[in-house]
Amino acid sequence: MPFRPTLRQLEYVVALAEFGHFGKAARRCHASQPTLSVQIGLVEEGLGVQLFERTPTAVLITPAGEKFIHGARLTLAAMNDLMDSVASDTRALGGTVRLGTPPSFGPYFLPTFLPPIHRTYPDLKIYIAEDRPAAIEASVAEGLLDCGIGPACEQPGLTFMRIGTERFFLGVPADHRLASQATAHVSDLKGERLLALGSGNRLLENVRHLAQVSAAIVVDDYEGTSLDAIRQMVSIGMGCSLFPELYARAEFRNAEDVRLLEIEDWQETRTVGLYFRDTSGRKRHFEELAAEARRAAAKLGISAAA
C-alpha cells in the first residue's frame, strides 16, 4: 500500500509551512518540537521527496512542498467540513467564524453588519482578516478562513450568496476640466490616465473595463495598494480613478481636493456577497450571516432591491 500521512502529520506540515519555524509550529500544534520534527521527517521519507529545506536561519518550502502543502490544506479543510456536517453543535452559529474581507469594502460595511449579529448571538466570536479579494478566496478554499464577504468571487469550489450591488463613481482632481460637472460621459475620458489597485483586486478589472470602452489609459507603471493611496494620487493630479459606493460615501464626505462624478452612459456595478466552501457543513450558519448581510445592505442602500 502506498504511503499515506495521517491527518496529524498533515497538520504538522501545514503549521511549519505557515510559520517557517519548528518551535512556533510545534506550539501551534500543541506538540513538542522534536515530535513535530520527527513526524515531518517521516512524511518526507514516506513520500520520497523533500518538503522543506532547512537552513541555519530559515525553513524554506521546496517546489514539491508547495504542491503537497496546498493539497494538505484542502484535505484538512474537507475533513473539517465533514465533521461540521455531522457534529451536533449547539453553540451560536458554530461559536467562531473566521471572516475575510477586502479593505475596499469591509470597513464601510462591517459597522452596520456586525452589531445586530452580536446582539442575536452574543457568544459568537468573529475574527476579521483583511486582504485582497483573490487572497481571501484562496484562503476560504483552503480552509484558512471560514467565509468571505465582498466582491463576487471567482475561485472554483465556493458558493456565493449575493447581498447587494455597489455603484461606481469617477474621482477627478479638483482642478480637472470635468471637476465642475456632476456627471461625465464615457467619451469625456478619452486619453485620460486611470489609476488602479494592484493585481488580485476586482477593482482593477473594473478600471480596465472602463478604459476599454472610453479609450482611457490604465497607468501600468504604478498599481495602488489601497483606495486611500489612489485617492491621494488623484488629489495631486496623477490621474483619475473609480471608487465604489460605500467607500465614496465615507471618505469623500468633506473632500475638497477630489470631485466625484457619475458616469451617465457606463452602468457597470460590482456585485457583493458572502461566500464559503461548497463542501462546508456550516451552510445553515452562513445562510444566516448572508441574511443579516442583506439586511445591512438594505440599510446602506446597496441591496439588490435598491
SULFEN-V203050 format. One record per backbone hydrogen bond with DSSP energy under -1.0 kcal/mol. CO is the residue of the C=O (numbers start at 1). NH is the residue of the N-H. If there is no record, write none. Layout:
BEGIN
CO,NH
CO,NH
END
This chain:
BEGIN
6,10
7,11
8,12
9,13
10,14
11,15
12,16
13,17
14,18
15,19
16,20
21,25
22,26
23,27
24,28
25,29
26,31
27,30
32,36
33,37
34,38
35,39
36,40
37,41
38,42
39,43
40,44
41,45
42,46
43,47
44,48
44,49
51,62
53,60
58,55
60,53
62,66
63,67
64,68
65,69
66,70
67,71
68,72
69,73
70,74
71,75
72,76
73,77
74,78
75,79
76,80
77,81
78,82
79,83
80,84
81,85
83,87
87,89
91,94
92,95
95,125
97,127
98,146
98,147
99,129
100,149
101,131
102,105
102,106
105,108
105,109
106,109
106,110
109,112
109,113
110,114
114,118
115,119
116,120
117,121
121,124
125,97
127,99
129,101
132,136
133,137
134,138
135,139
136,140
137,141
138,142
139,144
139,145
140,143
147,100
148,275
150,273
157,278
159,276
161,274
164,272
166,270
167,245
169,243
170,261
171,241
172,259
173,176
176,179
178,181
182,262
184,264
185,188
186,189
187,190
189,192
192,217
193,240
194,219
196,224
198,201
200,134
201,204
202,206
203,207
204,208
205,209
206,210
207,211
208,212
209,213
210,214
211,215
215,191
217,194
224,198
226,230
227,231
228,232
229,233
230,234
231,235
232,236
233,238
234,237
240,195
241,171
243,169
244,248
245,249
246,250
247,251
248,252
257,174
259,172
261,170
262,184
263,266
270,166
271,152
272,163
272,164
273,150
274,161
275,148
276,159
277,280
282,286
283,287
284,288
285,289
286,290
287,291
288,292
289,293
290,294
291,295
292,296
293,297
294,298
295,299
296,300
297,302
302,165
END
